[in-house]
Amino acid sequence: MAHFKDFSMTMDPVTFLLTVVLCLILASRYQKRNIFKNLPPGPKPLPIIGNLYNLKIFNTLLELSKKYGAVFTIHLGTQKVVVLCGYETVKDALVNFAEEFSERPVIPIFKDVNRGYGIVFSHGQNWKLMRRFTLSALRDFGGKKIENKINEECDFLVKTFRSFKGKPFENTKIINSAVANVIVSILYGRRFDSQDPTFLRLKWLIYENIRLTGSLMVMLYNTFPSLMRWVPGNHKSFLRNGKELQNFFRKSFTEYRNTLDINDQRNLIDAFLVKQQEENKENGSYFHTDNLTILVANLFVAGTDTVAATLQWGILLMMKYPDIQKNVQNEIEKVIGLREPSIEHRKSMPYTNAVIHEIQRIATIIPNNLPRATTKDVTFRGYFIPKGTYVITLLTSVLKDKTRFEKPDEFYPQHFLDSEGNFVRNEAFLPFSAGKRICAGENLAVMELFLFFTRLFQNFTFQPPAGAVLDFTPRPGITTPPFPHEICALPRC
């Protein structure tokens, strides 16, 4: 200590301060190298930008896995990201190491919009309570009641499709409206008219923000938030859209507070407000307005986009494969006839069930899965992954795993059928993810997909407009629906 004092007195204050700062930086870098010394291999990053120069879309990650294996590391800017590929590896992480891979990383654009509330990008005790509440509410306001609601929206959807009398039309907004009204009925206990200006605005905000998640400016914002905060770009639009969406939901709660009856809970918002009154403030407050606002926004977005996108892909694929479309219609005629489809019919319709599964598999609506983060230091497949590491569990590598699917890159419903035409499950079918962060709305989505799909193909034969070239390029974003396109819905009865 005395030697250090004598040494410091030989320097001027500025030099001494710079020396201390340099030593701290070097010590920090050494410590980080020590922490990450046994990370999985990966492509060499460039200074500051990391691997952003060669990461265009999720296909890049699939290509990298061929070189570096099922577990590898990439760099988004200065952030290290571990990528997990293939069914065995992803299942191992999400199921066998469920607790260790159950967190979400802090993603700046979602942190700024959600502020750690809600269910999708929340953490710790807040996430656990919001997830438990959401699962309970979906059970309470689901079941036969929601099946009737889905069939009601099917009626509106069929009526709208019929109005085009077989002529070409673009289906994105129409399908989104029908699907959105299902989750709206759970949240609010009512539906919007498809032409309601407020409803149209809400859907546009969702559509635009999902598209923006795949933009370069949002990626740069998530990588360099301190710098990009002052730079104009569409990341600013994302933040404004998120705020507008939340403002609408927050204002709508007043009506439900004024008419709340604890003994007659009408919807998810009512159930949350009852919890708010019952909450023991001594144990911490979680059922507050901010959490309700973000939760409703999360469920509105998640409950609309993925199912709607899957149905769009389904129609597009049936137009490409008319023989498969005809087989689906034959099974519908045999099992259902002209009756209203019920979820109970699904057990007796193995071919249609297999086709819907194959649509979900080949479309891979969330190819990168929602990101995970480690809750603690973990040794996984021989590599040391520190607590808080950003993890991508590449769902497209699971749903197209050549060791689990005979024709992984082709549309092939036989992936889910045995030699006698019976439906068979495939362990690698994980479109809703797995583990502790598995999609809370899986059961609702399964019901919606079956009822909407069977009703559409019960009533229509779908064809592309004359001369149209079918485009199967996914639109970039956190989800990947098809690009807008026109269809012809020819009435069958």
C-alpha positions, 0 to 999 in steps of 0.5 A: 500500500505504501509503495502504491502511495509513493508511486501515485505521488510521482504522477500528476493527478490527470495521469494518475486518474487515466491510469486507474481508469485504464486498469479498471477497463483492463480488469473488466475485460479480463473478467469478461474473458474469464466469464465467457472463456468456454462459450460455444464457437461461432463466426468471428465478430467485427469490433463494435458491430459484431456479426450484424454485417452477416446476419440478414434473416433467420436462414443465416442462423441455419447456415451457421449451424451447419458450420458450428454445430447445434450450439454456437455463439453470435455477436449482436453488436457487443452482446454475446448471443447463444443460438440453439438448433435442432429438436434434440438441443432445443428440447434439452434446453427448454424442457430438461433445463426449463428453469435455467432457460426461462428468462427473457433478455432485456431488449431495449425497444420492448423494455421502453414500450412494456417497462417490464410489465405484462407477460411476454417480456416481463421478468421474475415474480411479475411474470410468474403472477401475470402468467398464472393469472392469464392461464386462469382467465383463459380457462374461465372465459374459454371452453364452450363459450369461446367456441361459440364466439369463434363460430360467430366470427366464422359466420362473419368471415364467411359472409364477407368472403361471399360478398366478393362473389368469387372475384379476387380480393386481399384477405389480410385485414378480413382474417385479422378482424375475425381472429382479433375479435376472438381475443377481444371477446375474452378481454372485453366481453364484446366484439368490434365491427370490422369497419369500426375506425378504432378497431381498424386503427388498433389493428394497423398499429399491431401490423405496423409494429410487427413489421417494424421489429424486422427493420434495420433501425429497430435492430440497431436500436436494440444493439446501440440504444444509447446512441440510437435514442437520438437518431431519427428512424422507424424505431421512433415510430415503433415507440409511438405506436406502442404508446398509442396502443396502450393509451387506448387500452388504459382509457377503456378500463374506466367503464369496466371499473364503474360497472364491476360486479365481483360476483359476475365477472364478464371478461379478463379485465373484470377478473384483473380488477377483482384481483386488484381489489383483493391484492395484499399490498404488504406482499407487493403490488402487481395487479395495478393499471400499468400491468393490466395495460401491458397485459391486455396489449400483449394478449391483443397482439399475440392473440391476433397475429399468429393465428391470422398469419397461419390461416393466411399461409393455409389458404396460400398453401391450399391454392398451391396444392389443390389435391390436398385442398380437395382431400380436406373438403372430402373429409369435411363433407364426410364428417361434418357435412353442412353442420356447424363445425365443432372442436369435437369433430377434430378427433374424427378428422385426422387428415384435416388435423394433419394438414393444419399441423403441416401448415404450422410446421412449414410456415414457422410463424415465429422462426427464431422463437421469442428470445430466452435468457439464462436465469443462472450460470449453466453448463449446457452440452459442454459449454459454460453459459453465464447467467443473463446470456441472451439465447435464441432457440431456433424454432425453424431448425426444430420444425424442419429438423431432417432427423424428425421429418421425412421431407422437412422442406416440403409441404407433406401432411403425411408427417402427421399420418401413419400408413393407415391414415390415422393422425400421429403426433410428432415430438418435434412439432413445437410451434408454440415453443416449450418449457416454462415460457410455452405460449399461454394461448396454445389451447385457444389457438388450436381451437381457432385454427381448426374451426376457422380452417374447416369453416372456410374450406367447408364453404369455399374452394380457394384459387389464385387469380388468373395469371397470378404467381404464388409468392411464398416469401415470408414477410420479415418481422418478429412473426413471418406472415406471407406478403399481402396477396389476392385470392379467389374464394369460390362458393361451394354451396 
